[in-house]
Amino acid sequence: MKKPTLRPANPCFSSGPCAKRPGWSAAALSGALLGRSHRSKPGVAKLAEVIERSHALLQMPADYRLGIVAGSDTGAVELALWSLLGARGVDLLSWENFGEGWVQDVQRQLKPADLRLLQAPYGELPDLARVDPDRDTVFVWNGTTSGVRVPNGDWIAADRRGLMICDATSAAFAMRLPWDKLDVVTWSWQKALGGEAAHGMLALSPRAVERLESYTPPWPLPKLFRLTSNGKLIEGVFRGETINTPSMLCVEDALDSLRWAESVGGLDGLVARAEGNLAAVAAWEERTPWLRFLAKDPATRSCTSPQLEIVDPWFLGLSDEARFTTVRAMTARLEAEGAGYDLASHRASPPGIRIWTGATVERSDVEALLPWLDWAWAEQCEAAKAA
């Protein structure tokens, strides 16, 4: 196959940290409040601006609290699990690596008395109809390592008594979240808006706040996980008074990403960009015989982290180790050509290709990448057969 000549203008397709917004340069950080305390008046104002712009951009209800916490999305989810679980039975949904991680933490560390697992293999969703509205539920909105998302929130009861705890790190700013159906929502700066790492966002519904103020978990809470004092929510956390010391350089970068998001039409514009990127991949997948979407149901295909499994008979005849080696060699060809970086699937998922298609990625770059994938596959097959 002839080598393509057109390369993506930005070949960054990693699913985290993700591509910076179009036109980004280090000059965007020139206003960073470096050398100043994050507790100073201008420092708190910067942090509060991240919260306020994020709250507005995501179209969150006015009575939802939003705060900045330590440890990226992982820290935000852990904070929610350790602070809220145990009051009711809990349903844990898992269909990919990150959901499996929350299952392991709850099972092995918190060990609640009443726990139920609802699991599905990569490419599928658990039976959402089995979710019990009287129980707390922990789930990811978008399976970053499987490319499978929940299609909507219709399966979540409006009159539920339990809390819905949602890891939305690769969904926020690219998919529409039904806020009235969610009680805890978490994400990180380095996913859909291409920010820098280490900071997490935690959104709480009034029902989640009520749980925090009325329930004390049976296990000890580290300082970083404490959101209440004397039985009342620490409101400062949701006004920019962070528990830990944040990077003001990362804060400035987050503000730049949020301003860019507003400039492209806000949430509507972000969703349209991500869905357009998925459409480009879907059109290519339909005419490409050697791979297919891992997501079995088209309604569940992720518009940020679509995963594609290789179905060529020669490839399927290889051992698991050989398949992973083949994918790594194929993606190494793309990196060597400067045509696409970090495209191999997550190490925990089936061997294949994962393309970050969130809103910070230009559709023209996705379209330029796809012929390179065909070329790299053809080259890899030819090399393997020659060997």
N, C-alpha and C positions, 0 to 999 in steps of 0.2 A: 504494500500500500504506500502511496506517495505521502511523504511527510507534509503536514499542513504548513502554511507560511504565516498565517495570521495567529498571533499569540494574544491571550488575554492581556489587557492593559494592566490589570492587577491580578496576578496568578495566585493570590491567597484564598484558599478554599477550606481552611481549617475550621473545624467545628468548635474551637475554643482553645486559646483566644481567637476571635473571629476577625474577619477583614475590617480594617478601619473604614470610616465613611468616605465616599468619593471625595477626592480633593484634599484629604487630610495631609497636614505636614506638622512638624514640631512647632511651627509658629503658632499653632492653635493653643499651645500651652503657655504662651508668653504672659498671660494674666494670672498664672498660678501664684497662690499666696505662699511662697516658699520662705522658710525662715521665720514664719509666724506661727503662733499657737493656734491649733484648731479650736481652742476654747475662747480665742479672742473674738471680739464683736464681728470683725469682717470674716473670720474663720467660720463661725457659726452661721453667718449669713450665706456663705458659699454652700455649706452643707444643707441648709434649709432650702436653698434654691434648687438643689438637685432633687430634694423631696417634693417640692411644690411643682416643679416642671414635670417630674415623672408622674405624679398624681394626676395632673391635668391631661398629660399626653395619653395616658392609659385609660382615661375616662372613668376613673374610679369614683364610687359614690362619695359624697362629701363627708360622711361619717366614718369612713374607713381610715384608720391610722396607717402611716407609712414611715418606716424608719430605716436607717443605715446601720448595719451590723457587721461584725467581723467574720472573716473566713469565707468570703464569697457566698455562692448559693449553698454550698455545703454547710457553712456555719449558720445560715439563716434557717435551713431545714432542721438541722440538729437542735437549734434553739427552740423551734416550735415543738419538735417531738419531745424533748426533755421537759419542757414547761407545761405542755397541755395534755399529753397522753396519760392514761390511767384512770381517768374519771369515768369512762365508759369502755365497753368493748370496742375493739378497733379492727377494721378491715384494712389489710395491706394489699394494694394492687401492684403487680409486678409483671412486666413483659420485656424488660431489657435491663442493662447493667445498673443504671442509677436507681431504678426502682428496687432492684435486688439489693442494692446497698442499704436502702432504708429498711428493708425487711431484716437484713442481718443485724443492723444496729438495734432495732426494736426487740428482736428475738433474743439477741445475745447480751445486750447491755441493760435495757429497761425491763425486759421480761414481764410484761403485763399479764395478769391472770387470764384475761379473756382476749385472745388474739386469733384472727382468722386470715388465711392467705388465699387470695384470688390471683392465680398466675396463668400466664399463657406463654407459648414459645415466641422467639423472635419472629416478627412478621405478623403477629396477631395481637388481639386485645383479649383480656379476660372477659367473662360474661358480666357485663356491667349491670345487668338486671338483677344480679345476686347481691349487689351492694345494699346494705341494710341502713335505712335512714336514721335508725335509733342508735347507730354505732358511729364512732369517729372513723374517717376514711383518710388514708394517706396514699397519694398517687402522683405520678408525673403527668403533666398535660401533654407533653411531647417527649417521646422516647428518643433521646438524642443518639443513642447507639443502635437503634433499630429502624429509625425513620418512620415510626408508627405513632400517630397522635390520636387522642380521643376526638371524634368528629364534632362534638358539641357538648352542651351541658344538659341535654334533655333527660339524661338518666339520673340526674341529681334531684332529689325531692326538694321542693320549695319549703315544705313544712317539716324538714328534717329536725331531729333533736341532737344528732351528733354533729361534729365539726368536719368540714371538708378541708383537708390540709393538702395544698397543691404545690408541687415543685414545678414552676413554670419557667425555668431558666432559659430554655431554648424556644419558648413560646411567646413570652411577653415581648411586645413591640413588633410582632410579626403575625400574631393570631389574635382573634377576638376572644377575650375571656369573659364569661358570664358572671360578673362580679356578684350578683345577687345569689348565685349558687356556690360561691367560694368563701370560706371563712379565714383561711390563711393562704397567702400566695407569696412565693419567694422567687427571686431571680438574682442574677449577677450582672455586673457592668460589662464583663468581657464576652458576653454572648451576643444577643441580637443587635446591640448598638455598637459593638466593636470597641468597647472601653477597655481599660486596663484592670488587672486582676486584684484579688484580695478583699474586695468589698461586696457585701450582700445586701439585698433589699428585702424587707419583711413588711408585708401588708396584713393588717388585722381587721376583721369585721367587728361590729359591736358585740356579736355573739362570742367571738374569740376573746375580746377584752373582758367580757363578763366571766368567762371561764378562768382567765388569769387571775381575776380579782376574787374569785370565790373558791378556788381549788388550789390545794398545795400538794404537789406530787410526792410520792413516798421515798423518792431517791434524792440525794443531795444535788444542788444545782451549782455548777461553777459560776464564778462572777460574770463571765461573758454571756451567760444564759439568763441572768436575772432581769426581768422586765417589771417587777413590782417591788414596792417597798411599803411595809406595814399594810399589806393587803390592797394597795392602790397602784395602778399603772404608773410607771415612771414616764410622765408625759414628755420630759425633755428629750428622750431618745427619738421622739417623733417630731422634734423641732430642730434637729441638727446637733444635739448634745450627745455625741456618740459615747458608747461605753469604753471603746478602745481609741487608740490614736490612728486616725485615717491618714492616708497619703494625700496631701493637698494637690500634688501633681496629678494623681488619678482623679481627684474631684474636678479639677479643671478640664480634664479630658472628658469626663462624664457630662459636664455642662456643654462642652462643644458638641458632643454627640446628640444631646437633647435638642440643642438649638438647630442642628442640621435636620433632625427628625421633624421639627416643627416647620422647617422651610420646605419640606417635600410633601406637605399635606397632612402632617400629624399621623395619627393612627391609621386613618384611611389610606394615606399615601404609603405608609410602611407595609401594611397588609397587601396592598396592590403590588408593590415591588416584589415581595416575597412570593406571592402567588404567581406572578408573571415568570419568575425564575423557575418555579416548579413546572409551570406549563412548558417552558423551553426544554426541560429535562424529559418531561413526559412525551413530548412530540418526538424526541430523539429515541427514547426507549421503545416506542411503538415500531420503529423501523430498524431496530438494532437486534439481531438474533442472539447475540452471545450473552446478554444479561436481561434482567427484569427487576422491577421494584420488589424489595423484600416484603413491603406491606401488601398483604393479600387483597385487602379491600381498598379500592381507589379513594373512598371517602376518608380513609385513615392515613393517607400518605402525607408525610411531613412536608411543609413548605419551607423549612429551614435546614433540615438535616436528612434529606432523602437518602436512603441506603439502597444500593443496587447489588443484587447477588448475581454471580457469574453462573450461567447455566449451560455453557458449552460442554458437550459430552466428554471431550478430552480432559477438561478441567475437573469435572465431577469424578472422573476416574482416578484422580490423584489422591494421595493420603492427605489428611488434614494439615500436616506440617508442610507438605509440598504445595498445597493450595495457598497457605499463608505466605510461603516463600515466593510463589509466583506473583501474588498481588503486590508484595513489597518490591519485587524487581520491576514490575510494570510501573508502579508509581515512582520508583527511582528514576526511570527513563523520563518521566514527565518533569521531575524536578531538575534533572540535568539539562533539559531543554528550556527551562524557565517557563514552561507552559502551564504548570499547576502544582501547587504544594499541598502536602498533608491530605492526600485523597484516599489513602487506605482506610478501610473500615476500622472501627475500634477493636482493640485486641480481644475484647470479650464477646464480640458479635461474630456472625458467620463471615468468612473471608469474602471481601467484595470491595466496592467503591462507595465512599460517602462524600457527598458534595455539599458544602455549606452554601445555602441559597437564600440566606436571610437578606433583609432590606439593604444592608450596606454593600451588598454585591450587585454590580450592574448586570442586567440581562445580557448585554453585549459581550461581557466577559464569560458568562455561562455558555453562550452560544459559540464563542471562540474556543472554549475548552473542549467541547464535545467531540469534534473531529480528532483532537489530540488523543482522546481516550480510545477511539477506534484505532488510531495509528499505533499507540502503545500496546494495545492488545494484540494486534497483528504482528508487531515486532517480537513480542514475548512468545507468541505461539511459534513463530518461525525459528527463534533461537532455541526453544525447547525441543522442537522436532529435529533440528540440526544436531543437537547434543545427543 
